[in-house]
Amino acid sequence: IKKIGVLTSGGDAPGMNAAVRAVVRASIYYGIEVYGIYRGYDGLINDKMEELHVRSVSNILSRGGTFLLSARSEAFRTKEGRAKAYENFKARELDALVVIGGDGSFTGADIFSQEYDVPVIGIPGTIDNDLAGTDYTIGFDTACNTAREAIDKIRDTASSHDRLFFIEVMGRDAGFIAVNSAIGGGAVAMIVPEHNWSIDQLIKRLRKGAANQKASNVVIIAEGCKLGNAYDVAAKVKEQLDYFDIRVTVLGHLQRGGSPTTMDRVLASRLGVAAVEGLRDGQSKVMVGVINNRITYTPIGEAIKTVKRLDDDEFRIAKILSI
Ligand code: ATP
């Protein structure tokens, strides 16, 4: 391996810059040339790339977003688009590709790698934490901290006015951000896509809290939950619980931004170095992750296919602590 390309794709996540920095510096450390590809797969298709040096990645460690820019490339979903991408890949004499992104980006990488026998390695970068093959994805810790900080602030006003707040957090079809920020933020309940909690169960929990003179009432709603969005759930609760002043806050994209936490920077740094070392060792079509604090390489197809489960124990803990 003499020359590699690195790109960020799909939704951006805090810590992606730290991962790019690690890929660039580890490559140079091992005597490999590294090209930064701009706007995800679109950059590969349109040949928007340039060589990165040690100093090209100065002062990006603490910045959210991705300086390589990201994109959802429709063209890469087509055979013709990927053919163009391969033409540029060959013309630039790249030997391998590092893709930082989520499951969609890895699906694209997997298909590209099978079509053209190109070595690829994926680094999980998404706030949703919904990828198997790693305990944590880059950006998840920062997103949880951002959500939890907002919950802390809302709780202040919730307790001052005896209000019931429904706070909607991101996570797509997974409840990882919801569970973590609910435990960290001391929510009375949480509704996540993985569990079939009913409105009646939620009302029962809220009534119990009221009977126990609970000082503040914050309910976390994961964006993908089956009961609807935070407004829907709030409206259904309002039909049955009239003694609460009910408010809704949707945190939205503020969860995607901000300076990455130390946890995310360290994770991104470890995974970036491990990606380069994996390529040197002949790894391909794998996603690099951390399981039980050890670097692990999981076949990309398996990482995409497997549904990562929420830890049931976290539910148990949240329930015990919300009385
Ligand atoms: P996030 O988890 O933040 O949404 P993601 O990587 O899952 O990130 P997607 O929009 O699903 O984001 O995918 C990113 C890009 O990967 C797509 O825009 C497309 O270019 C490529 N991609 C996704 N699926 C495929 C596919 N089946 N074939 C080829 N390319 C794909």
Residues whose N, C-alpha, C, O or C-beta is under 5 A from the ligand:
A	BS01	ATP	S9 G10 G11 Y41 A71 R72 S73 E74 F76 R77 G101 G102 D103 G104 S105 T107 G108 I111 T126
